[in-house]
Amino acid sequence: MKAIVLMLALLLNAGMATAQTRPSTVSRPCAASQRDVQVNGAIVLGTGGYTYDRFVRDRSFCEFDEGLDPAFVPSRDSQTCFVGYRCKSQSRWFND
């Protein structure tokens, strides 16, 4: 009986998602965030408080109907750090 309870507890723990932290652009130098985007190709970075966004190196990381929008974020050493691009819908129905 103990073995069954232990196995159930392990299976339940394996299915639970753990919180993942994301690097914050505000607390890091601009070059560190730029490097992360270039190395990973696409990455989610915190941009202050509870805000975050996905940044990409080039269009190959976007959907087929998306284009690139230059992304500037606050960093420890600059208020307007160019980290890469955001994917932006090019559909006329979803433009801001």
N, CA, C and O atoms as a CHARMM CRD file, in Angstrom:
* protein
*
  384
    1    1 MET  N      0.81200  -1.18400   0.00000 PROA 1      0.00000
    2    1 MET  CA     0.00000   0.00000   0.00000 PROA 1      0.00000
    3    1 MET  C      0.86200   1.25700   0.00000 PROA 1      0.00000
    4    1 MET  O      0.56700   2.21800  -0.71000 PROA 1      0.00000
    5    2 LYS  N      1.93800   1.24800   0.80500 PROA 2      0.00000
    6    2 LYS  CA     2.83400   2.39100   0.85000 PROA 2      0.00000
    7    2 LYS  C      3.45300   2.65400  -0.51900 PROA 2      0.00000
    8    2 LYS  O      3.64300   3.80400  -0.91200 PROA 2      0.00000
    9    3 ALA  N      3.76300   1.59000  -1.23300 PROA 3      0.00000
   10    3 ALA  CA     4.37700   1.74100  -2.55800 PROA 3      0.00000
   11    3 ALA  C      3.42100   2.43100  -3.53000 PROA 3      0.00000
   12    3 ALA  O      3.85000   3.24600  -4.34600 PROA 3      0.00000
   13    4 ILE  N      2.15100   2.11200  -3.44800 PROA 4      0.00000
   14    4 ILE  CA     1.14800   2.72600  -4.33300 PROA 4      0.00000
   15    4 ILE  C      0.99900   4.21000  -4.00500 PROA 4      0.00000
   16    4 ILE  O      0.94500   5.04400  -4.90900 PROA 4      0.00000
   17    5 VAL  N      0.93300   4.53500  -2.74100 PROA 5      0.00000
   18    5 VAL  CA     0.81000   5.93500  -2.32700 PROA 5      0.00000
   19    5 VAL  C      2.03800   6.71600  -2.76000 PROA 5      0.00000
   20    5 VAL  O      1.91600   7.83500  -3.25800 PROA 5      0.00000
   21    6 LEU  N      3.21000   6.14400  -2.57800 PROA 6      0.00000
   22    6 LEU  CA     4.44800   6.80400  -2.98200 PROA 6      0.00000
   23    6 LEU  C      4.48600   7.01400  -4.49200 PROA 6      0.00000
   24    6 LEU  O      4.89600   8.07500  -4.96200 PROA 6      0.00000
   25    7 MET  N      4.06100   6.00700  -5.25200 PROA 7      0.00000
   26    7 MET  CA     4.05600   6.12100  -6.70800 PROA 7      0.00000
   27    7 MET  C      3.07800   7.20400  -7.15900 PROA 7      0.00000
   28    7 MET  O      3.39700   7.97500  -8.06400 PROA 7      0.00000
   29    8 LEU  N      1.91500   7.27700  -6.55800 PROA 8      0.00000
   30    8 LEU  CA     0.94800   8.31700  -6.90400 PROA 8      0.00000
   31    8 LEU  C      1.48500   9.71200  -6.59100 PROA 8      0.00000
   32    8 LEU  O      1.30400  10.64400  -7.37400 PROA 8      0.00000
   33    9 ALA  N      2.14000   9.84800  -5.45300 PROA 9      0.00000
   34    9 ALA  CA     2.71200  11.14600  -5.08600 PROA 9      0.00000
   35    9 ALA  C      3.78400  11.57300  -6.09700 PROA 9      0.00000
   36    9 ALA  O      3.84000  12.74200  -6.47800 PROA 9      0.00000
   37   10 LEU  N      4.61400  10.65500  -6.52500 PROA 10     0.00000
   38   10 LEU  CA     5.64900  10.97100  -7.51300 PROA 10     0.00000
   39   10 LEU  C      5.04200  11.32900  -8.86100 PROA 10     0.00000
   40   10 LEU  O      5.51300  12.24800  -9.53100 PROA 10     0.00000
   41   11 LEU  N      4.00700  10.61500  -9.26000 PROA 11     0.00000
   42   11 LEU  CA     3.36500  10.90800 -10.54000 PROA 11     0.00000
   43   11 LEU  C      2.69000  12.27700 -10.52500 PROA 11     0.00000
   44   11 LEU  O      2.74100  13.00400 -11.51700 PROA 11     0.00000
   45   12 LEU  N      2.06300  12.63000  -9.41300 PROA 12     0.00000
   46   12 LEU  CA     1.42000  13.93900  -9.31200 PROA 12     0.00000
   47   12 LEU  C      2.44600  15.05900  -9.34500 PROA 12     0.00000
   48   12 LEU  O      2.20900  16.08900  -9.97500 PROA 12     0.00000
   49   13 ASN  N      3.56700  14.88000  -8.68600 PROA 13     0.00000
   50   13 ASN  CA     4.62600  15.89000  -8.70300 PROA 13     0.00000
   51   13 ASN  C      5.23200  16.03200 -10.08800 PROA 13     0.00000
   52   13 ASN  O      5.58000  17.14200 -10.48900 PROA 13     0.00000
   53   14 ALA  N      5.36600  14.96100 -10.81600 PROA 14     0.00000
   54   14 ALA  CA     5.96500  15.01900 -12.14900 PROA 14     0.00000
   55   14 ALA  C      5.09500  15.81600 -13.10700 PROA 14     0.00000
   56   14 ALA  O      5.61300  16.41500 -14.04900 PROA 14     0.00000
   57   15 GLY  N      3.79700  15.83600 -12.89100 PROA 15     0.00000
   58   15 GLY  CA     2.89200  16.54200 -13.78300 PROA 15     0.00000
   59   15 GLY  C      2.73800  18.02300 -13.47800 PROA 15     0.00000
   60   15 GLY  O      2.19100  18.76500 -14.29500 PROA 15     0.00000
   61   16 MET  N      3.20000  18.46100 -12.33700 PROA 16     0.00000
   62   16 MET  CA     3.03400  19.86000 -11.95600 PROA 16     0.00000
   63   16 MET  C      4.10200  20.71200 -12.62900 PROA 16     0.00000
   64   16 MET  O      5.27400  20.34100 -12.68300 PROA 16     0.00000
   65   17 ALA  N      3.67200  21.85700 -13.13700 PROA 17     0.00000
   66   17 ALA  CA     4.60500  22.78400 -13.77000 PROA 17     0.00000
   67   17 ALA  C      5.31800  23.59700 -12.69800 PROA 17     0.00000
   68   17 ALA  O      4.72900  23.96300 -11.68100 PROA 17     0.00000
   69   18 THR  N      6.58300  23.86900 -12.94100 PROA 18     0.00000
   70   18 THR  CA     7.33100  24.70600 -12.01300 PROA 18     0.00000
   71   18 THR  C      7.48000  26.08900 -12.61800 PROA 18     0.00000
   72   18 THR  O      7.53100  26.24300 -13.83800 PROA 18     0.00000
   73   19 ALA  N      7.54700  27.08000 -11.76900 PROA 19     0.00000
   74   19 ALA  CA     7.68800  28.45600 -12.24000 PROA 19     0.00000
   75   19 ALA  C      9.07200  28.65000 -12.85000 PROA 19     0.00000
   76   19 ALA  O     10.07500  28.17900 -12.31300 PROA 19     0.00000
   77   20 GLN  N      9.10600  29.33800 -13.96100 PROA 20     0.00000
   78   20 GLN  CA    10.37500  29.61500 -14.62500 PROA 20     0.00000
   79   20 GLN  C     10.64700  31.10700 -14.52100 PROA 20     0.00000
   80   20 GLN  O      9.76200  31.93200 -14.74700 PROA 20     0.00000
   81   21 THR  N     11.86100  31.43300 -14.18300 PROA 21     0.00000
   82   21 THR  CA    12.23100  32.83700 -14.14100 PROA 21     0.00000
   83   21 THR  C     12.73800  33.24800 -15.51300 PROA 21     0.00000
   84   21 THR  O     13.27100  32.42600 -16.25900 PROA 21     0.00000
   85   22 ARG  N     12.57300  34.50400 -15.83900 PROA 22     0.00000
   86   22 ARG  CA    13.07900  35.00600 -17.11000 PROA 22     0.00000
   87   22 ARG  C     14.00700  36.17200 -16.81000 PROA 22     0.00000
   88   22 ARG  O     13.76300  36.93200 -15.87300 PROA 22     0.00000
   89   23 PRO  N     15.06700  36.32300 -17.59200 PROA 23     0.00000
   90   23 PRO  CA    15.97800  37.44900 -17.36300 PROA 23     0.00000
   91   23 PRO  C     15.24200  38.77300 -17.52600 PROA 23     0.00000
   92   23 PRO  O     14.36900  38.90900 -18.38300 PROA 23     0.00000
   93   24 SER  N     15.60100  39.73500 -16.70400 PROA 24     0.00000
   94   24 SER  CA    14.99600  41.06100 -16.77900 PROA 24     0.00000
   95   24 SER  C     15.96100  42.01500 -17.46600 PROA 24     0.00000
   96   24 SER  O     17.12400  42.11300 -17.07500 PROA 24     0.00000
   97   25 THR  N     15.48600  42.71500 -18.48000 PROA 25     0.00000
   98   25 THR  CA    16.34500  43.66300 -19.19500 PROA 25     0.00000
   99   25 THR  C     16.71900  44.83600 -18.30600 PROA 25     0.00000
  100   25 THR  O     17.78200  45.43100 -18.48300 PROA 25     0.00000
  101   26 VAL  N     15.86400  45.17600 -17.35400 PROA 26     0.00000
  102   26 VAL  CA    16.08000  46.34600 -16.50400 PROA 26     0.00000
  103   26 VAL  C     17.28900  46.17500 -15.58800 PROA 26     0.00000
  104   26 VAL  O     17.98800  47.14500 -15.29400 PROA 26     0.00000
  105   27 SER  N     17.53400  44.96400 -15.14300 PROA 27     0.00000
  106   27 SER  CA    18.61000  44.72800 -14.18400 PROA 27     0.00000
  107   27 SER  C     19.91900  44.28700 -14.83200 PROA 27     0.00000
  108   27 SER  O     20.89300  44.01700 -14.13000 PROA 27     0.00000
  109   28 ARG  N     19.95500  44.21200 -16.15600 PROA 28     0.00000
  110   28 ARG  CA    21.15400  43.73300 -16.86400 PROA 28     0.00000
  111   28 ARG  C     21.65700  44.78200 -17.83900 PROA 28     0.00000
  112   28 ARG  O     20.89900  45.65300 -18.26500 PROA 28     0.00000
  113   29 PRO  N     22.93300  44.70200 -18.19400 PROA 29     0.00000
  114   29 PRO  CA    23.44600  45.60700 -19.23000 PROA 29     0.00000
  115   29 PRO  C     22.78500  45.30700 -20.57600 PROA 29     0.00000
  116   29 PRO  O     22.36000  44.17900 -20.82500 PROA 29     0.00000
  117   30 CYS  N     22.70400  46.29500 -21.42100 PROA 30     0.00000
  118   30 CYS  CA    22.09500  46.15600 -22.74100 PROA 30     0.00000
  119   30 CYS  C     22.74200  45.01700 -23.53100 PROA 30     0.00000
  120   30 CYS  O     22.05000  44.22000 -24.16300 PROA 30     0.00000
  121   31 ALA  N     24.07300  44.94800 -23.48900 PROA 31     0.00000
  122   31 ALA  CA    24.80300  43.93300 -24.26400 PROA 31     0.00000
  123   31 ALA  C     24.41500  42.50800 -23.87700 PROA 31     0.00000
  124   31 ALA  O     24.41300  41.62200 -24.73100 PROA 31     0.00000
  125   32 ALA  N     24.08700  42.26900 -22.60400 PROA 32     0.00000
  126   32 ALA  CA    23.70200  40.92400 -22.15700 PROA 32     0.00000
  127   32 ALA  C     22.37200  40.50600 -22.78000 PROA 32     0.00000
  128   32 ALA  O     22.22400  39.36400 -23.21400 PROA 32     0.00000
  129   33 SER  N     21.41000  41.42000 -22.82700 PROA 33     0.00000
  130   33 SER  CA    20.11500  41.09900 -23.44300 PROA 33     0.00000
  131   33 SER  C     20.27300  40.90600 -24.95300 PROA 33     0.00000
  132   33 SER  O     19.67900  39.99300 -25.52700 PROA 33     0.00000
  133   34 GLN  N     21.06700  41.75700 -25.59300 PROA 34     0.00000
  134   34 GLN  CA    21.31800  41.60800 -27.02900 PROA 34     0.00000
  135   34 GLN  C     21.94600  40.25400 -27.32600 PROA 34     0.00000
  136   34 GLN  O     21.56000  39.58100 -28.28200 PROA 34     0.00000
  137   35 ARG  N     22.91000  39.85900 -26.51100 PROA 35     0.00000
  138   35 ARG  CA    23.59800  38.58100 -26.70600 PROA 35     0.00000
  139   35 ARG  C     22.62400  37.41100 -26.55200 PROA 35     0.00000
  140   35 ARG  O     22.67600  36.45600 -27.32700 PROA 35     0.00000
  141   36 ASP  N     21.74200  37.48000 -25.56000 PROA 36     0.00000
  142   36 ASP  CA    20.76300  36.40600 -25.36200 PROA 36     0.00000
  143   36 ASP  C     19.86500  36.23200 -26.58100 PROA 36     0.00000
  144   36 ASP  O     19.58200  35.10600 -26.99000 PROA 36     0.00000
  145   37 VAL  N     19.41800  37.33800 -27.16000 PROA 37     0.00000
  146   37 VAL  CA    18.56200  37.26000 -28.34600 PROA 37     0.00000
  147   37 VAL  C     19.34300  36.65700 -29.52000 PROA 37     0.00000
  148   37 VAL  O     18.82200  35.80000 -30.23400 PROA 37     0.00000
  149   38 GLN  N     20.57400  37.09500 -29.71800 PROA 38     0.00000
  150   38 GLN  CA    21.37100  36.59500 -30.83800 PROA 38     0.00000
  151   38 GLN  C     21.69700  35.10700 -30.68600 PROA 38     0.00000
  152   38 GLN  O     21.62100  34.35500 -31.65800 PROA 38     0.00000
  153   39 VAL  N     22.05300  34.68600 -29.49400 PROA 39     0.00000
  154   39 VAL  CA    22.44100  33.28700 -29.25100 PROA 39     0.00000
  155   39 VAL  C     21.24000  32.34900 -29.33500 PROA 39     0.00000
  156   39 VAL  O     21.33200  31.28300 -29.94300 PROA 39     0.00000
  157   40 ASN  N     20.10600  32.73800 -28.72600 PROA 40     0.00000
  158   40 ASN  CA    18.93300  31.86900 -28.67800 PROA 40     0.00000
  159   40 ASN  C     18.03000  31.98200 -29.89800 PROA 40     0.00000
  160   40 ASN  O     17.25800  31.06600 -30.18100 PROA 40     0.00000
  161   41 GLY  N     18.11400  33.07600 -30.61400 PROA 41     0.00000
  162   41 GLY  CA    17.24100  33.27900 -31.76700 PROA 41     0.00000
  163   41 GLY  C     15.90500  33.86900 -31.37300 PROA 41     0.00000
  164   41 GLY  O     15.43700  34.81600 -32.00500 PROA 41     0.00000
  165   42 ALA  N     15.28500  33.32900 -30.34500 PROA 42     0.00000
  166   42 ALA  CA    14.01600  33.83900 -29.80600 PROA 42     0.00000
  167   42 ALA  C     14.03500  33.58900 -28.30700 PROA 42     0.00000
  168   42 ALA  O     14.39300  32.50300 -27.85100 PROA 42     0.00000
  169   43 ILE  N     13.64300  34.60800 -27.54400 PROA 43     0.00000
  170   43 ILE  CA    13.67900  34.48100 -26.08800 PROA 43     0.00000
  171   43 ILE  C     12.65700  35.42600 -25.47000 PROA 43     0.00000
  172   43 ILE  O     12.37300  36.49500 -26.00900 PROA 43     0.00000
  173   44 VAL  N     12.11400  35.01600 -24.33900 PROA 44     0.00000
  174   44 VAL  CA    11.20100  35.87500 -23.58500 PROA 44     0.00000
  175   44 VAL  C     12.02600  36.56800 -22.50300 PROA 44     0.00000
  176   44 VAL  O     12.70300  35.91800 -21.70600 PROA 44     0.00000
  177   45 LEU  N     11.95500  37.89700 -22.49100 PROA 45     0.00000
  178   45 LEU  CA    12.68000  38.68700 -21.50700 PROA 45     0.00000
  179   45 LEU  C     11.70600  39.54800 -20.72000 PROA 45     0.00000
  180   45 LEU  O     10.74900  40.07800 -21.28400 PROA 45     0.00000
  181   46 GLY  N     11.94200  39.69000 -19.43300 PROA 46     0.00000
  182   46 GLY  CA    11.17200  40.61300 -18.62100 PROA 46     0.00000
  183   46 GLY  C     11.59800  42.03000 -18.95900 PROA 46     0.00000
  184   46 GLY  O     12.77900  42.28800 -19.19000 PROA 46     0.00000
  185   47 THR  N     10.63900  42.95000 -18.99000 PROA 47     0.00000
  186   47 THR  CA    10.95200  44.33600 -19.35500 PROA 47     0.00000
  187   47 THR  C     10.61300  45.31400 -18.23900 PROA 47     0.00000
  188   47 THR  O     10.54400  46.52200 -18.46900 PROA 47     0.00000
  189   48 GLY  N     10.40400  44.80300 -17.04300 PROA 48     0.00000
  190   48 GLY  CA    10.12700  45.65000 -15.88900 PROA 48     0.00000
  191   48 GLY  C      8.84400  45.24600 -15.20700 PROA 48     0.00000
  192   48 GLY  O      7.82300  45.03600 -15.86300 PROA 48     0.00000
  193   49 GLY  N      8.88800  45.13600 -13.89200 PROA 49     0.00000
  194   49 GLY  CA     7.69400  44.75700 -13.14200 PROA 49     0.00000
  195   49 GLY  C      7.18700  43.38800 -13.57100 PROA 49     0.00000
  196   49 GLY  O      7.93000  42.40600 -13.56300 PROA 49     0.00000
  197   50 TYR  N      5.91400  43.33400 -13.94700 PROA 50     0.00000
  198   50 TYR  CA     5.31200  42.07200 -14.38000 PROA 50     0.00000
  199   50 TYR  C      5.17000  42.00800 -15.89500 PROA 50     0.00000
  200   50 TYR  O      4.42100  41.17200 -16.40100 PROA 50     0.00000
  201   51 THR  N      5.87000  42.86800 -16.63100 PROA 51     0.00000
  202   51 THR  CA     5.76400  42.87600 -18.08900 PROA 51     0.00000
  203   51 THR  C      6.88800  42.06100 -18.71000 PROA 51     0.00000
  204   51 THR  O      7.98800  41.96500 -18.16500 PROA 51     0.00000
  205   52 TYR  N      6.59000  41.48600 -19.84800 PROA 52     0.00000
  206   52 TYR  CA     7.56900  40.68800 -20.57500 PROA 52     0.00000
  207   52 TYR  C      7.16800  40.66300 -22.04400 PROA 52     0.00000
  208   52 TYR  O      6.04500  41.01700 -22.40000 PROA 52     0.00000
  209   53 ASP  N      8.10100  40.24100 -22.88900 PROA 53     0.00000
  210   53 ASP  CA     7.79700  40.11200 -24.31100 PROA 53     0.00000
  211   53 ASP  C      8.75400  39.10200 -24.92400 PROA 53     0.00000
  212   53 ASP  O      9.77300  38.74700 -24.33300 PROA 53     0.00000
  213   54 ARG  N      8.40800  38.65700 -26.10000 PROA 54     0.00000
  214   54 ARG  CA     9.24300  37.71200 -26.85200 PROA 54     0.00000
  215   54 ARG  C     10.02700  38.50300 -27.88500 PROA 54     0.00000
  216   54 ARG  O      9.45000  39.26800 -28.65700 PROA 54     0.00000
  217   55 PHE  N     11.33300  38.32200 -27.90000 PROA 55     0.00000
  218   55 PHE  CA    12.21300  39.01900 -28.82600 PROA 55     0.00000
  219   55 PHE  C     12.89300  38.00800 -29.73000 PROA 55     0.00000
  220   55 PHE  O     13.25600  36.91500 -29.29300 PROA 55     0.00000
  221   56 VAL  N     13.06300  38.37600 -30.99200 PROA 56     0.00000
  222   56 VAL  CA    13.63800  37.45500 -31.96800 PROA 56     0.00000
  223   56 VAL  C     14.82900  38.09300 -32.67800 PROA 56     0.00000
  224   56 VAL  O     14.96600  39.31500 -32.73800 PROA 56     0.00000
  225   57 ARG  N     15.68800  37.21900 -33.21500 PROA 57     0.00000
  226   57 ARG  CA    16.87400  37.64400 -33.94900 PROA 57     0.00000
  227   57 ARG  C     16.53500  38.05100 -35.37300 PROA 57     0.00000
  228   57 ARG  O     17.05100  39.04600 -35.88100 PROA 57     0.00000
  229   58 ASP  N     15.65800  37.27000 -36.02400 PROA 58     0.00000
  230   58 ASP  CA    15.29500  37.54500 -37.41300 PROA 58     0.00000
  231   58 ASP  C     13.92300  36.96100 -37.71700 PROA 58     0.00000
  232   58 ASP  O     13.30500  36.33300 -36.85700 PROA 58     0.00000
  233   59 ARG  N     13.45500  37.16400 -38.92400 PROA 59     0.00000
  234   59 ARG  CA    12.09600  36.77400 -39.31200 PROA 59     0.00000
  235   59 ARG  C     11.85600  35.26800 -39.28500 PROA 59     0.00000
  236   59 ARG  O     10.70600  34.83200 -39.22600 PROA 59     0.00000
  237   60 SER  N     12.90300  34.48000 -39.32800 PROA 60     0.00000
  238   60 SER  CA    12.72100  33.02600 -39.32600 PROA 60     0.00000
  239   60 SER  C     12.08400  32.52600 -38.02100 PROA 60     0.00000
  240   60 SER  O     11.62900  31.38400 -37.96000 PROA 60     0.00000
  241   61 PHE  N     12.04700  33.35400 -36.99600 PROA 61     0.00000
  242   61 PHE  CA    11.43400  32.97700 -35.72600 PROA 61     0.00000
  243   61 PHE  C     10.00000  33.49000 -35.59400 PROA 61     0.00000
  244   61 PHE  O      9.39100  33.36200 -34.53200 PROA 61     0.00000
  245   62 CYS  N      9.46100  34.06700 -36.66200 PROA 62     0.00000
  246   62 CYS  CA     8.08500  34.57800 -36.67000 PROA 62     0.00000
  247   62 CYS  C      7.18800  33.65100 -37.48200 PROA 62     0.00000
  248   62 CYS  O      7.67400  32.79900 -38.22600 PROA 62     0.00000
  249   63 GLU  N      5.88000  33.82100 -37.33300 PROA 63     0.00000
  250   63 GLU  CA     4.91500  33.08900 -38.14500 PROA 63     0.00000
  251   63 GLU  C      4.96200  33.61200 -39.58500 PROA 63     0.00000
  252   63 GLU  O      5.50800  34.68400 -39.84500 PROA 63     0.00000
  253   64 PHE  N      4.38800  32.84700 -40.51000 PROA 64     0.00000
  254   64 PHE  CA     4.47200  33.19900 -41.92200 PROA 64     0.00000
  255   64 PHE  C      3.81300  34.53400 -42.25100 PROA 64     0.00000
  256   64 PHE  O      4.22100  35.19700 -43.20500 PROA 64     0.00000
  257   65 ASP  N      2.80500  34.94300 -41.48400 PROA 65     0.00000
  258   65 ASP  CA     2.08900  36.19700 -41.75900 PROA 65     0.00000
  259   65 ASP  C      2.55500  37.34700 -40.87100 PROA 65     0.00000
  260   65 ASP  O      1.85500  38.35200 -40.74800 PROA 65     0.00000
  261   66 GLU  N      3.71800  37.21400 -40.25700 PROA 66     0.00000
  262   66 GLU  CA     4.24100  38.24600 -39.38100 PROA 66     0.00000
  263   66 GLU  C      5.50200  38.87800 -39.96300 PROA 66     0.00000
  264   66 GLU  O      6.27100  38.24200 -40.68400 PROA 66     0.00000
  265   67 GLY  N      5.68000  40.13600 -39.62700 PROA 67     0.00000
  266   67 GLY  CA     6.88500  40.85400 -40.00200 PROA 67     0.00000
  267   67 GLY  C      7.65300  41.23500 -38.75000 PROA 67     0.00000
  268   67 GLY  O      7.29200  40.83800 -37.64200 PROA 67     0.00000
  269   68 LEU  N      8.71700  42.01000 -38.93700 PROA 68     0.00000
  270   68 LEU  CA     9.55800  42.40600 -37.81600 PROA 68     0.00000
  271   68 LEU  C      9.27900  43.84500 -37.39500 PROA 68     0.00000
  272   68 LEU  O      9.03800  44.71600 -38.23100 PROA 68     0.00000
  273   69 ASP  N      9.31500  44.07100 -36.10900 PROA 69     0.00000
  274   69 ASP  CA     9.15700  45.39700 -35.52500 PROA 69     0.00000
  275   69 ASP  C     10.35500  45.60400 -34.59200 PROA 69     0.00000
  276   69 ASP  O     10.51900  44.83700 -33.64400 PROA 69     0.00000
  277   70 PRO  N     11.19700  46.62000 -34.83100 PROA 70     0.00000
  278   70 PRO  CA    12.36300  46.82900 -33.96000 PROA 70     0.00000
  279   70 PRO  C     11.94500  46.98400 -32.50300 PROA 70     0.00000
  280   70 PRO  O     10.96000  47.65700 -32.19800 PROA 70     0.00000
  281   71 ALA  N     12.70300  46.35500 -31.60300 PROA 71     0.00000
  282   71 ALA  CA    12.35500  46.34300 -30.18600 PROA 71     0.00000
  283   71 ALA  C     13.41300  47.07900 -29.36300 PROA 71     0.00000
  284   71 ALA  O     14.59200  46.72300 -29.37900 PROA 71     0.00000
  285   72 PHE  N     12.97000  48.10300 -28.65000 PROA 72     0.00000
  286   72 PHE  CA    13.82800  48.85200 -27.74900 PROA 72     0.00000
  287   72 PHE  C     13.27700  48.68600 -26.33900 PROA 72     0.00000
  288   72 PHE  O     12.08300  48.87600 -26.10800 PROA 72     0.00000
  289   73 VAL  N     14.14800  48.33200 -25.39700 PROA 73     0.00000
  290   73 VAL  CA    13.73000  48.08000 -24.02400 PROA 73     0.00000
  291   73 VAL  C     14.63300  48.84500 -23.05600 PROA 73     0.00000
  292   73 VAL  O     15.75300  49.21100 -23.41200 PROA 73     0.00000
  293   74 PRO  N     14.15100  49.08700 -21.83400 PROA 74     0.00000
  294   74 PRO  CA    15.03000  49.69900 -20.83200 PROA 74     0.00000
  295   74 PRO  C     16.03800  48.67000 -20.32000 PROA 74     0.00000
  296   74 PRO  O     15.70200  47.49800 -20.14800 PROA 74     0.00000
  297   75 SER  N     17.25500  49.10400 -20.08100 PROA 75     0.00000
  298   75 SER  CA    18.27400  48.22800 -19.51300 PROA 75     0.00000
  299   75 SER  C     18.98500  48.97000 -18.39400 PROA 75     0.00000
  300   75 SER  O     18.69500  50.13800 -18.13200 PROA 75     0.00000
  301   76 ARG  N     19.90800  48.29900 -17.74100 PROA 76     0.00000
  302   76 ARG  CA    20.61600  48.91900 -16.62400 PROA 76     0.00000
  303   76 ARG  C     21.43000  50.13400 -17.06900 PROA 76     0.00000
  304   76 ARG  O     21.58400  51.08900 -16.30700 PROA 76     0.00000
  305   77 ASP  N     21.95500  50.10300 -18.30100 PROA 77     0.00000
  306   77 ASP  CA    22.81700  51.18500 -18.76100 PROA 77     0.00000
  307   77 ASP  C     22.22600  52.04400 -19.87700 PROA 77     0.00000
  308   77 ASP  O     22.90300  52.93800 -20.38300 PROA 77     0.00000
  309   78 SER  N     20.97700  51.79000 -20.27000 PROA 78     0.00000
  310   78 SER  CA    20.34600  52.58400 -21.33600 PROA 78     0.00000
  311   78 SER  C     18.82800  52.48200 -21.23400 PROA 78     0.00000
  312   78 SER  O     18.29200  51.41900 -20.92100 PROA 78     0.00000
  313   79 GLN  N     18.14400  53.58000 -21.49500 PROA 79     0.00000
  314   79 GLN  CA    16.67800  53.55700 -21.50300 PROA 79     0.00000
  315   79 GLN  C     16.13000  53.02900 -22.82300 PROA 79     0.00000
  316   79 GLN  O     14.98200  52.58900 -22.88200 PROA 79     0.00000
  317   80 THR  N     16.93100  53.06700 -23.87800 PROA 80     0.00000
  318   80 THR  CA    16.48400  52.60300 -25.20000 PROA 80     0.00000
  319   80 THR  C     17.50600  51.64300 -25.79100 PROA 80     0.00000
  320   80 THR  O     18.27300  52.00400 -26.68400 PROA 80     0.00000
  321   81 CYS  N     17.50700  50.44000 -25.29000 PROA 81     0.00000
  322   81 CYS  CA    18.43000  49.39500 -25.73300 PROA 81     0.00000
  323   81 CYS  C     17.78000  48.58800 -26.85800 PROA 81     0.00000
  324   81 CYS  O     16.71800  47.99500 -26.66300 PROA 81     0.00000
  325   82 PHE  N     18.40800  48.56200 -28.02600 PROA 82     0.00000
  326   82 PHE  CA    17.90200  47.75100 -29.13300 PROA 82     0.00000
  327   82 PHE  C     18.33300  46.30400 -28.89400 PROA 82     0.00000
  328   82 PHE  O     19.52200  45.99100 -28.95600 PROA 82     0.00000
  329   83 VAL  N     17.36700  45.42100 -28.62200 PROA 83     0.00000
  330   83 VAL  CA    17.69100  44.01700 -28.33900 PROA 83     0.00000
  331   83 VAL  C     17.44200  43.10000 -29.51600 PROA 83     0.00000
  332   83 VAL  O     17.96100  41.98400 -29.54600 PROA 83     0.00000
  333   84 GLY  N     16.67100  43.53800 -30.47500 PROA 84     0.00000
  334   84 GLY  CA    16.32200  42.70200 -31.61300 PROA 84     0.00000
  335   84 GLY  C     14.97900  43.14500 -32.15100 PROA 84     0.00000
  336   84 GLY  O     14.73900  44.33600 -32.34900 PROA 84     0.00000
  337   85 TYR  N     14.10500  42.18100 -32.38700 PROA 85     0.00000
  338   85 TYR  CA    12.81200  42.48900 -32.99400 PROA 85     0.00000
  339   85 TYR  C     11.68700  41.77400 -32.27500 PROA 85     0.00000
  340   85 TYR  O     11.90500  40.79300 -31.56500 PROA 85     0.00000
  341   86 ARG  N     10.48500  42.28000 -32.47000 PROA 86     0.00000
  342   86 ARG  CA     9.25700  41.59300 -32.07000 PROA 86     0.00000
  343   86 ARG  C      8.56600  41.14600 -33.35200 PROA 86     0.00000
  344   86 ARG  O      8.65100  41.83100 -34.37100 PROA 86     0.00000
  345   87 CYS  N      7.89800  40.02800 -33.31400 PROA 87     0.00000
  346   87 CYS  CA     7.09000  39.58800 -34.44700 PROA 87     0.00000
  347   87 CYS  C      5.77300  40.35200 -34.39000 PROA 87     0.00000
  348   87 CYS  O      5.13200  40.42200 -33.34100 PROA 87     0.00000
  349   88 LYS  N      5.37800  40.91300 -35.50500 PROA 88     0.00000
  350   88 LYS  CA     4.15300  41.70800 -35.54800 PROA 88     0.00000
  351   88 LYS  C      3.30100  41.25500 -36.72600 PROA 88     0.00000
  352   88 LYS  O      3.80300  41.07300 -37.83600 PROA 88     0.00000
  353   89 SER  N      2.02600  41.07900 -36.47700 PROA 89     0.00000
  354   89 SER  CA     1.10400  40.64500 -37.52300 PROA 89     0.00000
  355   89 SER  C      1.06700  41.67400 -38.64300 PROA 89     0.00000
  356   89 SER  O      1.02700  42.87700 -38.38700 PROA 89     0.00000
  357   90 GLN  N      1.08100  41.19600 -39.88900 PROA 90     0.00000
  358   90 GLN  CA     0.98800  42.08400 -41.03500 PROA 90     0.00000
  359   90 GLN  C     -0.41100  42.09500 -41.62300 PROA 90     0.00000
  360   90 GLN  O     -0.67200  42.74000 -42.63800 PROA 90     0.00000
  361   91 SER  N     -1.30500  41.36800 -40.96500 PROA 91     0.00000
  362   91 SER  CA    -2.69100  41.32500 -41.42000 PROA 91     0.00000
  363   91 SER  C     -3.34000  42.67600 -41.20100 PROA 91     0.00000
  364   91 SER  O     -3.15500  43.29200 -40.15100 PROA 91     0.00000
  365   92 ARG  N     -4.09200  43.14000 -42.17000 PROA 92     0.00000
  366   92 ARG  CA    -4.75800  44.43700 -42.01300 PROA 92     0.00000
  367   92 ARG  C     -5.84300  44.38800 -40.93800 PROA 92     0.00000
  368   92 ARG  O     -6.28800  45.43500 -40.46800 PROA 92     0.00000
  369   93 TRP  N     -6.27300  43.19200 -40.54300 PROA 93     0.00000
  370   93 TRP  CA    -7.31100  43.05100 -39.53500 PROA 93     0.00000
  371   93 TRP  C     -6.76100  43.20100 -38.12500 PROA 93     0.00000
  372   93 TRP  O     -7.51400  43.50600 -37.20000 PROA 93     0.00000
  373   94 PHE  N     -5.45300  42.99200 -37.94400 PROA 94     0.00000
  374   94 PHE  CA    -4.89500  42.99200 -36.60000 PROA 94     0.00000
  375   94 PHE  C     -3.86200  44.08100 -36.35700 PROA 94     0.00000
  376   94 PHE  O     -3.18200  44.04800 -35.33200 PROA 94     0.00000
  377   95 ASN  N     -3.72100  45.02900 -37.24600 PROA 95     0.00000
  378   95 ASN  CA    -2.75200  46.10300 -37.04100 PROA 95     0.00000
  379   95 ASN  C     -3.24500  47.05700 -35.97000 PROA 95     0.00000
  380   95 ASN  O     -4.44400  47.30300 -35.83800 PROA 95     0.00000
  381   96 ASP  N     -2.30200  47.58800 -35.20800 PROA 96     0.00000
  382   96 ASP  CA    -2.63400  48.53300 -34.13600 PROA 96     0.00000
  383   96 ASP  C     -2.93800  49.89000 -34.69600 PROA 96     0.00000
  384   96 ASP  O     -3.23900  50.81600 -33.94200 PROA 96     0.00000
